[in-house]
Amino acid sequence: MNTETLAAPVHKPKPKWLRVKLPTGKKYTELRSLVDKYDLHTICTSGSCPNMGECWSEGTATFMILGNVCTRSCGFCGVKTGRPDTLDWEEPEKVARSIKLMKIKHAVITSVDRDDLKDMGSIMWAETVKAIRRMNPDTTLETLIPDFQGNERNIDRIVEVAPEVVSHNMETVKRLTREVRIQAQYERSLGVLKYLKEQGIRRTKSGIMLGLGETEDEVIQTLRDLRDADVDVVTIGQYLQPSKKHLAVKQFITPDQFKKYETIGLEMGFRHVESSALVRSSYKAQKHLN
């Protein structure tokens, strides 16, 4: 699963640097009204993202496709897991219309994992990108994709529609991957990112969450591994526990430590690093085009 949970942790009180103001402003109010009126589905609203007001005011929003039930059961993710519904082949047009109604300048598309499908949802992914391009020719796109179990034919469908940015999240360090991303593999995710770049994707991106018990050395090694895979952009944020059933927050990372990781990442050669407690995969996504 490639969306990130945004709910408050259950057991530990949040430190002051995790407190956020409620989203306000004319642009936010207009978009919120449209979302409610037309029942538009965005991760921004369903995930109660703390950055929603800021991103919407800049013309960026995130949409999830392939339903809302995931075939995987990651320990960090608040999305429902189980047997997904049948595909809605009108979904590409619905997402494209939503983007048009909201006048989104930069759209981020993500999805649940669909390991139940032969193509793992890659055909719907490609059709969604095509529909958005037809209806919104001036909107730039970032696709936050699953690993598609490393199947190159499925990944090629993303490559063929050539989004401006293709992202796939590592989520955590190698040692914790089996616990945090139960059906995922650290090396397979790195392989997906490397393959995307080898096939000509201009800008690749990945994200990790902190506070799950990782060490500083492990975070730095993950950053090295991402650079070795020729990844351009990395986001680093704080993990927050969505419910008592999910992995507990082991630690709250300080702003100074996030800043340190940003400096290290830039010194390694990443084009762009977003590193702070409230950073999520799509935070300031439009900046990553530069």
C-alpha positions, 0 to 999 in steps of 0.5 A, spaced: 500 500 500 502 506 498 498 511 501 500 513 508 496 514 514 495 521 518 491 519 524 494 521 531 498 516 535 494 512 540 498 511 546 503 517 546 502 524 546 504 528 540 510 533 541 508 541 540 512 540 533 506 536 530 501 540 532 497 543 526 492 549 524 486 547 521 486 549 514 483 555 512 483 560 506 479 562 500 482 557 495 481 551 500 474 553 502 472 553 494 475 546 493 472 543 500 465 545 497 466 542 490 469 536 494 463 535 498 458 537 493 460 532 487 462 527 492 469 527 490 474 522 493 481 525 495 486 522 500 487 529 502 480 529 505 479 521 507 486 521 510 485 528 514 492 530 511 495 536 516 497 539 509 491 539 505 490 547 506 497 548 504 497 543 498 490 545 495 492 552 495 498 551 491 493 547 486 495 540 488 491 534 490 492 526 491 487 521 488 486 514 490 484 509 485 482 501 484 477 502 490 479 502 498 480 495 500 487 493 499 490 486 498 496 487 503 496 488 510 501 493 512 502 494 519 502 502 518 497 503 514 489 505 516 486 503 509 482 497 510 485 490 508 481 484 505 477 482 498 476 488 494 470 489 490 470 489 482 473 494 478 470 500 476 472 501 469 468 508 469 473 510 475 479 513 470 473 518 467 471 520 474 478 522 477 479 526 471 473 530 472 474 531 479 481 534 477 478 538 472 472 541 477 477 542 482 482 546 477 488 542 479 495 544 477 498 538 479 495 531 481 498 525 485 495 518 483 496 513 488 492 506 489 491 500 494 495 494 492 491 489 487 495 482 488 488 479 486 488 481 479 492 478 473 495 485 471 495 488 479 491 494 477 496 496 472 491 497 466 487 501 470 493 505 472 494 507 465 487 508 463 487 513 469 493 517 466 490 517 459 483 520 461 487 525 466 491 527 460 485 528 455 481 532 460 486 536 463 492 537 458 495 542 462 495 538 469 502 535 471 502 528 474 505 524 479 504 516 480 505 513 487 505 506 484 505 499 488 511 494 487 506 490 482 510 484 485 516 487 481 513 484 474 516 488 469 510 488 464 506 491 469 511 497 470 512 498 463 504 500 463 506 506 467 512 507 463 509 508 457 504 513 459 510 517 462 507 521 468 512 527 470 514 523 476 513 516 478 514 514 485 514 508 489 515 508 497 520 504 501 516 506 507 522 504 512 529 501 513 531 494 511 531 491 517 523 493 519 520 492 512 518 485 514 514 487 520 512 494 517 510 492 510 508 484 511 508 482 503 513 487 500 520 486 499 526 491 500 530 489 495 524 488 490 522 496 491 529 498 490 529 494 483 522 497 481 525 504 482 531 502 479 528 499 473 523 505 472 529 510 471 533 505 466 526 505 462 527 512 461 522 515 467 525 522 468 524 523 475 523 518 480 521 519 487 520 515 494 518 516 501 520 513 508 517 514 515 521 515 521 519 513 528 518 505 528 524 503 531 529 505 526 536 507 527 540 513 524 545 509 521 539 505 518 536 511 515 542 513 512 543 506 509 536 507 506 538 514 503 544 511 500 540 505 497 535 510 494 541 514 491 544 507 488 537 506 485 538 513 481 532 516 485 531 523 484 527 525 490 526 523 497 520 525 502 522 523 510 516 524 515 514 522 522 509 515 522 503 516 526 499 510 529 492 510 526 489 505 531 491 500 537 491 495 532 497 498 528 504 498 529 506 503 535 510 509 535 517 508 538 519 515 537 518 522 535 523 524 531 525 531 533 525 537 527 533 538 528 534 530 526 529 531 520 533 537 518 540 533 519 537 527 514 535 533 509 542 535 509 545 528 508 540 527 503 542 533 499 549 532 500 548 525 497 546 528 490 538 527 491 535 533 487 530 534 492 529 532 499 523 534 503 524 532 511 520 534 517 515 531 521 509 533 517 511 531 510 507 526 506 509 523 500 505 528 496 507 534 500 509 540 496 509 535 490 509 540 484 516 543 487 519 536 485 518 537 477 523 542 478 
